[in-house]
Amino acid sequence: MKLNKYILSLMLATSVFGLTGCSDFLDRSPLGQFTEDDTPEGGSSIDGQVFSMYTMMRSYNITAGIPAFMVHNVRSEDSEKGSSAGDGADQAAFWDDFEYTTNNGTVKAYWSQNYTIIYQANSVIDAVNNLSSDDEGVKRNKGEALFFRAYCYFNLVRAFGEVPLVTAKIRDAAEANVPKTTVEKIYEQIDLDLDEAEKLLPRQWTSEYIGRLTWGAARALHARTYMMRNSWSNMSAAAKEVMSSGLYNLDTPYDQIFTDAGENCSESVFELQCASTAALPASTSIGSQFCQVQGVRGSGEWNLGWGWHMATKELGTAYESGDPRKDATLLYFRKSADEPVTAANTNKPYGESPVSSAMGAYYNKKAYTNPAKRKEFTNSGFWVNIRLIRYADVVLMAAEAANELGNTKEASDDLEMVRARARGNDNTILPKVTTLDQALLRDAIRHERRVELGLEFDRFYDLVRWGIAKDVLHAAGKVKYQDKHRYLPLPQDEIDKSNGVLVQNSDYK
């Protein structure tokens, strides 16, 4: 872990000293008056307010904990709740079996954390606009805030469909009590925010600010939002601009990306910086629970975490023979200490064969931690960065857009870039996809997204946008999924607090 990672993480932690209960922000009396202290702005400086958004982004409720994994991962055929049957059985029913209710706590936490960051972004944007400054640093601050607002509205519009659109600083709680806005209008705002962020953010920061948002992160996120809308021309333009910038590459071997050595590597487009110390309170203030929540749920030396968000057998069978990404994505384990240690349940590179009685088929190896670091910093993995946008995703977005636009040769070339990196020096595996048939190439690109981005965020949303969620999930045994389940019900207590302004999604009234 590089020194500059610690510097930025400590700055972020300092900026939000005393920041607690973010998910309770919207629970305050809707008739009360807001003050500057009602938003977790991390002090009076605009920089401090911006730094606090990075800290909120790596929080339990939006990227590093159960709400994040349930919303983004567990609804797909590749993930399941995991842990034990008795641990969070109600969550398994909700997320694995699509038995949606309007009072689910994880849904509320996800909703609240996204809006907390949005309101913080609005405050920064308002402060910058009132300065009328040409200072480059202030402009970058605004670009960061615009990115975070777009990111969170993208989370919300995918998860809920129509949601309230609030783009002004909230000084009175009643100002946030507005009706839902159409999906189209939400995306219009996302486009406006990212268009401006792309103009304001730098191509690169100096080394002490590694991990801060860049033009590439904004442009790549824009491509992802176009992808969700099947807006192929816009998606292609955004992805290709990132590729032609020369800022990123696929030189990092796949099995190193999610290790300590792979942090902030050459394909990192947006990566949340985390750090740790040996003292537990300090660990939680500058790190995240990303690995703790997904760590091996066992006892003794294998008590590495909570065991939530595990991979299914279906994902294990999706990999082509010899694909090294399987061993880099799936963490194998023994069901009991009596089960013999074999090559099939031993993990590279540390030779560990964990013991766990968890109900999933595999743990997420992308949340696997170095045993030496565990001894130094405790088992929970607070120091591990959270990779949110990788260059391989950008290349696959370019491939998909090209194929849908009929540029099959270009799509094939982009696809081969990703497969070649995965193949490494072993030409006996992962043969080049040579077909230029659009339908066959579409299937190949979709397969590649699945295995390249396995157990990362958003497989469920891929299924939804492709229009195949129902067929795929039913075939995998998640037979209760219906088309309406693409959207979650709005948290009922948010509706109750609105005094009739906020209306429940029609499928859940």
C-alpha positions as CSV (number, residue, x, y, z in Angstrom):
1,M,0.0,0.0,0.0
2,K,1.5,3.3,-1.2
3,L,2.1,6.2,1.2
4,N,-0.1,8.5,-1.0
5,K,-3.0,6.2,-0.5
6,Y,-2.7,6.7,3.3
7,I,-2.4,10.4,2.9
8,L,-5.6,10.7,0.9
9,S,-7.5,8.3,3.2
10,L,-6.4,10.2,6.3
11,M,-7.5,13.4,4.7
12,L,-10.9,11.9,3.9
13,A,-11.2,10.6,7.4
14,T,-10.3,13.9,9.0
15,S,-12.8,15.8,6.8
16,V,-15.7,13.8,8.3
17,F,-14.6,13.7,11.9
18,G,-17.7,12.9,13.9
19,L,-19.7,11.8,10.8
20,T,-22.2,9.2,12.0
21,G,-25.6,7.9,11.2
22,C,-25.6,9.0,7.5
23,S,-28.5,6.7,6.8
24,D,-30.6,8.6,9.3
25,F,-30.2,11.9,7.5
26,L,-33.6,11.8,5.9
27,D,-35.2,10.6,9.1
28,R,-35.1,14.0,10.6
29,S,-38.4,15.9,11.1
30,P,-39.7,16.9,7.7
31,L,-41.0,20.1,9.2
32,G,-37.8,21.2,10.9
33,Q,-35.4,23.8,9.8
34,F,-32.1,22.8,8.3
35,T,-28.8,24.4,9.3
36,E,-25.3,24.0,8.0
37,D,-24.7,21.2,10.5
38,D,-27.6,19.1,9.1
39,T,-25.5,18.0,6.2
40,P,-22.2,16.2,6.9
41,E,-20.1,18.7,5.1
42,G,-16.8,18.1,6.9
43,G,-16.1,21.6,7.8
44,S,-16.4,25.0,6.1
45,S,-14.0,24.4,3.2
46,I,-15.3,23.2,-0.1
47,D,-12.4,20.7,-0.3
48,G,-13.5,19.3,3.1
49,Q,-17.1,18.9,1.8
50,V,-15.8,17.1,-1.3
51,F,-13.5,14.8,0.7
52,S,-16.4,13.8,2.9
53,M,-18.3,12.5,-0.2
54,Y,-15.5,10.1,-1.0
55,T,-15.8,8.8,2.6
56,M,-19.6,8.5,2.2
57,M,-19.1,6.7,-1.1
58,R,-17.1,3.9,0.6
59,S,-19.8,3.4,3.3
60,Y,-21.6,0.3,4.2
61,N,-24.8,1.3,2.6
62,I,-23.7,2.2,-0.9
63,T,-20.6,0.2,-1.9
64,A,-19.2,-1.8,1.0
65,G,-22.0,-3.5,2.8
66,I,-25.2,-5.6,2.6
67,P,-27.4,-3.0,1.1
68,A,-24.9,-2.4,-1.8
69,F,-24.5,-6.2,-2.5
70,M,-28.1,-7.0,-2.2
71,V,-29.2,-4.2,-4.7
72,H,-26.4,-4.7,-7.2
73,N,-25.4,-8.4,-7.0
74,V,-27.7,-10.9,-5.3
75,R,-30.6,-10.5,-7.6
76,S,-28.6,-12.0,-10.5
77,E,-28.1,-15.7,-11.2
78,D,-24.4,-15.4,-10.3
79,S,-24.8,-14.3,-6.7
80,E,-26.8,-15.3,-3.6
81,K,-27.1,-14.0,0.0
82,G,-24.7,-16.5,1.3
83,S,-23.8,-16.9,5.0
84,S,-26.0,-19.4,6.9
85,A,-29.7,-20.1,6.4
86,G,-30.6,-18.6,9.7
87,D,-28.6,-15.4,9.2
88,G,-30.8,-12.9,7.5
89,A,-33.4,-15.3,6.2
90,D,-35.8,-12.4,5.6
91,Q,-33.1,-10.9,3.3
92,A,-32.8,-14.1,1.4
93,A,-36.5,-14.1,0.8
94,F,-36.5,-10.5,-0.4
95,W,-33.4,-10.6,-2.6
96,D,-32.9,-14.2,-3.7
97,D,-36.6,-15.0,-4.0
98,F,-37.9,-11.6,-5.0
99,E,-40.5,-11.4,-2.2
100,Y,-40.4,-7.7,-2.1
101,T,-42.0,-5.7,0.8
102,T,-42.1,-2.0,1.3
103,N,-40.4,-2.0,4.7
104,N,-37.0,-3.6,4.0
105,G,-34.3,-2.0,5.9
106,T,-31.6,-2.5,3.3
107,V,-33.7,-0.8,0.7
108,K,-34.2,2.2,3.0
109,A,-30.5,2.4,3.8
110,Y,-29.5,2.3,0.2
111,W,-32.1,5.0,-0.7
112,S,-31.0,7.2,2.2
113,Q,-27.3,7.0,1.6
114,N,-27.6,7.9,-2.1
115,Y,-29.7,10.9,-1.2
116,T,-27.3,11.9,1.6
117,I,-24.5,12.1,-1.0
118,I,-26.8,13.9,-3.5
119,Y,-27.6,16.6,-0.9
120,Q,-23.9,17.0,-0.1
121,A,-23.2,17.4,-3.8
122,N,-25.9,20.0,-4.1
123,S,-24.3,21.9,-1.2
124,V,-20.9,21.9,-2.9
125,I,-22.3,22.9,-6.3
126,D,-24.2,25.8,-4.7
127,A,-21.1,27.0,-2.8
128,V,-19.0,26.9,-5.9
129,N,-21.6,28.7,-8.0
130,N,-21.8,31.4,-5.4
131,L,-18.1,32.0,-5.5
132,S,-18.0,32.9,-9.2
133,S,-14.4,31.8,-9.1
134,D,-12.1,30.8,-12.0
135,D,-9.8,28.9,-9.6
136,E,-8.9,25.6,-11.1
137,G,-9.2,23.8,-7.8
138,V,-12.7,25.1,-7.2
139,K,-13.7,24.0,-10.7
140,R,-12.5,20.5,-10.0
141,N,-14.4,20.5,-6.7
142,K,-17.6,21.2,-8.6
143,G,-16.7,18.5,-11.2
144,E,-16.3,16.0,-8.4
145,A,-19.7,16.9,-6.9
146,L,-21.4,16.7,-10.2
147,F,-19.9,13.2,-10.7
148,F,-21.1,12.0,-7.3
149,R,-24.6,13.4,-7.9
150,A,-24.8,11.7,-11.3
151,Y,-23.5,8.5,-9.8
152,C,-26.1,8.4,-7.1
153,Y,-29.0,9.3,-9.3
154,F,-27.9,6.5,-11.6
155,N,-28.0,4.2,-8.7
156,L,-31.5,5.3,-7.8
157,V,-33.0,5.4,-11.3
158,R,-31.9,1.9,-12.0
159,A,-33.0,0.6,-8.6
160,F,-36.4,2.4,-8.3
161,G,-37.3,3.9,-11.6
162,E,-39.0,7.2,-10.9
163,V,-37.5,9.0,-7.9
164,P,-37.6,12.6,-6.5
165,L,-35.1,14.9,-8.4
166,V,-33.5,17.5,-6.1
167,T,-30.7,19.6,-7.5
168,A,-30.7,22.6,-5.2
169,K,-29.1,22.9,-1.8
170,I,-31.5,22.0,0.9
171,R,-32.0,24.6,3.6
172,D,-35.4,23.5,4.8
173,A,-36.5,19.8,4.9
174,A,-39.7,20.7,3.0
175,E,-37.6,21.6,0.0
176,A,-36.6,17.9,-0.4
177,N,-40.2,16.8,-0.2
178,V,-41.0,16.7,-3.9
179,P,-42.9,14.3,-6.2
180,K,-41.2,11.6,-8.2
181,T,-39.6,12.6,-11.6
182,T,-39.8,10.5,-14.7
183,V,-37.0,8.2,-15.6
184,E,-36.3,10.2,-18.7
185,K,-35.9,13.4,-16.7
186,I,-33.6,11.7,-14.2
187,Y,-31.3,10.6,-17.1
188,E,-31.5,14.1,-18.6
189,Q,-30.0,15.5,-15.3
190,I,-27.4,12.7,-15.2
191,D,-26.3,13.7,-18.8
192,L,-26.1,17.4,-17.8
193,D,-24.1,16.6,-14.7
194,L,-21.6,14.3,-16.5
195,D,-21.3,16.6,-19.5
196,E,-20.1,19.4,-17.2
197,A,-18.0,17.1,-14.9
198,E,-16.1,15.9,-18.0
199,K,-15.2,19.6,-18.7
200,L,-14.1,20.4,-15.2
201,L,-12.2,17.3,-14.0
202,P,-8.5,16.8,-14.8
203,R,-7.1,13.9,-16.9
204,Q,-4.9,13.1,-14.0
205,W,-4.1,14.3,-10.5
206,T,-0.7,14.6,-8.9
207,S,0.4,11.5,-7.0
208,E,-0.6,12.7,-3.5
209,Y,-4.2,12.8,-4.7
210,I,-4.4,9.3,-6.3
211,G,-8.0,8.0,-6.3
212,R,-9.6,11.4,-6.9
213,L,-12.1,11.6,-9.7
214,T,-10.9,12.3,-13.3
215,W,-12.2,13.1,-16.7
216,G,-11.9,9.4,-17.5
217,A,-14.0,8.3,-14.6
218,A,-16.8,10.7,-15.6
219,R,-16.7,9.7,-19.3
220,A,-16.7,6.0,-18.4
221,L,-19.6,6.5,-16.0
222,H,-21.4,8.3,-18.9
223,A,-20.8,5.4,-21.1
224,R,-22.3,3.1,-18.5
225,T,-25.4,5.3,-18.2
226,Y,-25.8,5.2,-22.0
227,M,-25.4,1.4,-21.8
228,M,-28.3,1.1,-19.4
229,R,-30.4,3.0,-22.0
230,N,-29.1,1.0,-25.0
231,S,-28.0,4.3,-26.5
232,W,-25.4,2.7,-28.6
233,S,-24.0,5.7,-30.5
234,N,-23.5,7.7,-27.4
235,M,-22.2,4.7,-25.5
236,S,-19.7,4.0,-28.3
237,A,-18.5,7.6,-28.4
238,A,-17.9,7.8,-24.7
239,A,-16.1,4.4,-24.4
240,K,-13.9,5.1,-27.4
241,E,-12.9,8.5,-26.1
242,V,-11.7,6.9,-22.9
243,M,-9.8,4.2,-24.9
244,S,-8.2,6.7,-27.2
245,S,-7.0,8.9,-24.3
246,G,-4.1,6.6,-23.6
247,L,-4.6,6.9,-19.9
248,Y,-5.4,3.3,-19.2
249,N,-4.4,-0.2,-20.4
250,L,-4.9,-3.9,-19.7
251,D,-1.3,-4.6,-18.8
252,T,-2.0,-5.7,-15.3
253,P,-2.4,-9.5,-15.1
254,Y,-6.0,-10.4,-14.1
255,D,-5.0,-12.3,-11.0
256,Q,-3.2,-9.2,-9.6
257,I,-6.0,-6.7,-10.1
258,F,-7.8,-7.3,-6.8
259,T,-4.6,-7.8,-4.7
260,D,-2.8,-5.2,-2.7
261,A,-0.2,-5.0,-5.6
262,G,-3.0,-4.3,-8.0
263,E,-4.4,-1.2,-6.3
264,N,-4.6,1.9,-8.5
265,C,-3.1,-0.2,-11.4
266,S,-3.1,0.8,-15.0
267,E,-6.7,-0.2,-15.6
268,S,-8.2,1.6,-12.5
269,V,-10.6,4.2,-13.8
270,F,-12.4,4.8,-10.4
271,E,-11.2,3.2,-7.2
272,L,-12.2,4.2,-3.7
273,Q,-9.2,4.5,-1.5
274,C,-9.2,2.6,1.8
275,A,-6.5,2.2,4.5
276,S,-6.2,0.5,7.9
277,T,-4.2,0.6,11.1
278,A,-3.8,-2.1,13.8
279,A,-6.3,-0.2,16.0
280,L,-9.9,-1.1,15.1
281,P,-11.5,2.3,15.6
282,A,-8.9,3.9,13.2
283,S,-9.5,1.1,10.7
284,T,-13.1,1.8,10.4
285,S,-12.6,5.5,10.0
286,I,-10.2,5.3,7.0
287,G,-11.2,2.0,5.5
288,S,-14.3,0.1,4.5
289,Q,-16.3,-3.1,5.3
290,F,-16.1,-4.4,1.8
291,C,-14.0,-7.4,2.7
292,Q,-15.5,-7.9,6.1
293,V,-19.0,-8.4,4.8
294,Q,-17.9,-10.8,2.1
295,G,-15.2,-12.6,4.1
296,V,-15.2,-16.3,4.9
297,R,-17.7,-17.0,7.6
298,G,-16.0,-19.6,9.8
299,S,-14.4,-19.9,13.2
300,G,-10.9,-19.7,14.6
301,E,-8.4,-18.8,11.8
302,W,-11.2,-18.8,9.3
303,N,-13.3,-16.2,11.0
304,L,-12.6,-13.6,8.2
305,G,-16.0,-12.0,7.9
306,W,-19.7,-12.3,7.7
307,G,-20.0,-14.5,4.6
308,W,-22.5,-12.5,2.7
309,H,-22.7,-12.2,-1.1
310,M,-21.5,-15.5,-2.4
311,A,-21.2,-16.9,-5.9
312,T,-23.5,-19.6,-7.2
313,K,-22.7,-22.9,-8.9
314,E,-24.1,-21.3,-12.1
315,L,-21.2,-18.8,-12.2
316,G,-18.7,-21.5,-11.6
317,T,-19.9,-23.4,-14.7
318,A,-19.9,-20.2,-16.8
319,Y,-16.2,-20.1,-17.3
320,E,-14.5,-21.7,-20.3
321,S,-12.1,-24.5,-19.7
322,G,-8.8,-23.2,-18.3
323,D,-10.0,-19.6,-18.0
324,P,-7.7,-18.2,-15.2
325,R,-10.3,-15.6,-14.3
326,K,-12.3,-18.4,-12.5
327,D,-9.5,-19.0,-9.9
328,A,-9.1,-15.2,-9.6
329,T,-12.9,-14.6,-8.9
330,L,-14.1,-17.7,-7.0
331,L,-12.7,-18.4,-3.5
332,Y,-12.9,-22.2,-2.9
333,F,-13.5,-23.6,0.6
334,R,-14.1,-26.8,2.5
335,K,-17.5,-27.5,4.1
336,S,-15.9,-28.9,7.2
337,A,-12.5,-29.5,8.8
338,D,-12.9,-33.2,8.1
339,E,-13.0,-32.6,4.3
340,P,-9.5,-33.3,2.9
341,V,-7.5,-30.4,1.5
342,T,-7.2,-30.8,-2.3
343,A,-6.2,-28.8,-5.3
344,A,-9.9,-28.1,-5.9
345,N,-10.4,-26.3,-2.6
346,T,-7.0,-24.6,-2.2
347,N,-6.6,-21.0,-3.3
348,K,-3.7,-19.2,-5.0
349,P,-1.4,-17.5,-4.2
350,Y,-1.4,-18.2,-0.4
351,G,-2.3,-21.9,-0.4
352,E,-5.2,-21.5,1.9
353,S,-8.2,-23.9,2.1
354,P,-10.7,-22.2,4.3
355,V,-13.4,-24.1,6.3
356,S,-16.9,-22.8,6.3
357,S,-20.4,-24.2,6.4
358,A,-21.9,-21.3,4.4
359,M,-24.7,-22.0,2.0
360,G,-23.1,-20.5,-1.2
361,A,-21.0,-22.4,-3.7
362,Y,-18.0,-20.0,-3.5
363,Y,-16.8,-16.8,-1.7
364,N,-15.9,-13.7,-3.6
365,K,-12.1,-13.9,-4.1
366,K,-12.1,-10.3,-5.2
367,A,-12.6,-9.6,-1.5
368,Y,-9.9,-12.0,-0.4
369,T,-7.1,-10.6,1.8
370,N,-3.4,-11.3,2.2
371,P,-2.9,-13.4,5.4
372,A,0.1,-11.3,6.3
373,K,-1.9,-8.1,6.2
374,R,-4.7,-9.8,8.3
375,K,-2.2,-10.4,11.1
376,E,-1.0,-6.8,10.8
377,F,-4.3,-5.0,10.5
378,T,-6.9,-7.5,11.9
379,N,-8.9,-10.0,9.7
380,S,-11.5,-7.6,8.4
381,G,-9.7,-6.2,5.4
382,F,-10.5,-2.5,6.0
383,W,-7.5,-1.5,3.9
384,V,-8.7,-3.0,0.6
385,N,-9.6,-0.5,-2.1
386,I,-13.0,-0.8,-3.8
387,R,-12.8,-1.0,-7.5
388,L,-15.8,0.7,-9.1
389,I,-14.9,1.2,-12.7
390,R,-12.2,-0.8,-14.5
391,Y,-10.9,-0.2,-18.0
392,A,-11.9,-3.7,-19.1
393,D,-15.5,-2.7,-18.5
394,V,-14.9,0.3,-20.8
395,V,-13.5,-1.9,-23.5
396,L,-16.4,-4.3,-23.3
397,M,-18.8,-1.4,-23.5
398,A,-17.1,-0.3,-26.6
399,A,-17.3,-3.8,-28.0
400,E,-21.0,-4.1,-27.3
401,A,-21.9,-0.7,-28.7
402,A,-19.9,-1.4,-31.9
403,N,-21.6,-4.7,-32.4
404,E,-25.1,-3.3,-32.0
405,L,-24.2,-0.6,-34.5
406,G,-23.1,-3.2,-37.0
407,N,-19.4,-2.6,-36.7
408,T,-18.7,-6.3,-36.0
409,K,-15.0,-6.2,-36.9
410,E,-14.4,-3.4,-34.4
411,A,-16.4,-5.2,-31.8
412,S,-14.4,-8.4,-32.4
413,D,-11.1,-6.5,-32.0
414,D,-12.2,-4.9,-28.7
415,L,-13.4,-8.2,-27.4
416,E,-10.1,-9.8,-28.2
417,M,-8.3,-7.2,-26.1
418,V,-10.0,-8.4,-23.0
419,R,-9.6,-12.1,-23.8
420,A,-6.0,-11.7,-24.7
421,R,-5.2,-10.2,-21.3
422,A,-7.1,-13.0,-19.6
423,R,-5.3,-15.6,-21.8
424,G,-1.8,-14.2,-21.0
425,N,0.9,-16.4,-22.5
426,D,-1.2,-19.5,-22.6
427,N,-2.4,-19.8,-26.2
428,T,-4.1,-23.1,-25.5
429,I,-7.0,-21.4,-23.7
430,L,-9.6,-18.7,-24.5
431,P,-9.3,-18.9,-28.3
432,K,-10.0,-15.7,-30.2
433,V,-13.7,-15.2,-31.1
434,T,-13.5,-15.0,-34.9
435,T,-17.2,-14.8,-35.9
436,L,-18.4,-11.6,-37.4
437,D,-22.0,-12.7,-37.2
438,Q,-23.7,-10.0,-35.1
439,A,-26.0,-12.4,-33.1
440,L,-23.1,-14.8,-32.3
441,L,-20.8,-11.9,-31.4
442,R,-23.5,-10.4,-29.1
443,D,-23.6,-13.7,-27.2
444,A,-19.8,-13.8,-27.0
445,I,-19.6,-10.2,-25.6
446,R,-22.4,-10.9,-23.1
447,H,-20.5,-14.0,-21.9
448,E,-17.3,-12.0,-21.6
449,R,-18.9,-9.3,-19.5
450,R,-20.2,-12.1,-17.2
451,V,-16.8,-13.7,-16.6
452,E,-14.6,-10.7,-16.8
453,L,-16.7,-8.7,-14.3
454,G,-17.8,-11.7,-12.2
455,L,-19.0,-10.8,-8.7
456,E,-18.4,-7.1,-9.4
457,F,-21.3,-4.7,-9.4
458,D,-24.2,-4.8,-11.8
459,R,-24.7,-8.2,-13.4
460,F,-28.4,-7.9,-12.5
461,Y,-28.7,-4.7,-14.4
462,D,-27.0,-6.3,-17.5
463,L,-29.8,-8.9,-17.5
464,V,-32.5,-6.3,-17.2
465,R,-31.2,-4.0,-20.0
466,W,-30.8,-7.0,-22.3
467,G,-34.4,-8.0,-21.7
468,I,-33.4,-11.5,-20.6
469,A,-33.7,-11.3,-16.8
470,K,-36.8,-13.4,-16.5
471,D,-35.6,-16.2,-18.7
472,V,-32.1,-16.3,-17.2
473,L,-33.2,-16.1,-13.6
474,H,-35.9,-18.7,-14.0
475,A,-33.4,-21.1,-15.7
476,A,-31.2,-20.6,-12.6
477,G,-33.9,-21.5,-10.2
478,K,-34.9,-18.0,-9.2
479,V,-38.4,-18.6,-10.5
480,K,-40.3,-15.9,-8.6
481,Y,-38.7,-13.1,-10.6
482,Q,-41.2,-11.2,-12.7
483,D,-40.6,-8.2,-15.0
484,K,-41.9,-5.8,-12.3
485,H,-39.0,-6.8,-10.0
486,R,-36.5,-4.8,-12.0
487,Y,-37.6,-1.9,-9.8
488,L,-37.7,-2.0,-6.0
489,P,-40.6,-0.6,-3.9
490,L,-39.9,2.8,-2.4
491,P,-39.3,2.7,1.4
492,Q,-42.7,3.0,3.0
493,D,-41.6,5.3,5.8
494,E,-40.2,7.8,3.2
495,I,-43.7,7.8,1.6
496,D,-45.3,8.2,5.1
497,K,-43.1,11.1,6.0
498,S,-44.0,12.9,2.7
499,N,-47.6,13.4,3.7
500,G,-48.8,12.1,0.3
501,V,-46.2,13.9,-1.9
502,L,-44.2,10.7,-2.6
503,V,-46.2,7.9,-4.2
504,Q,-45.3,4.2,-4.1
505,N,-44.3,2.4,-7.3
506,S,-47.4,1.2,-9.0
507,D,-46.5,-2.5,-8.8
508,Y,-46.3,-2.4,-5.0
509,K,-49.3,-0.4,-3.9
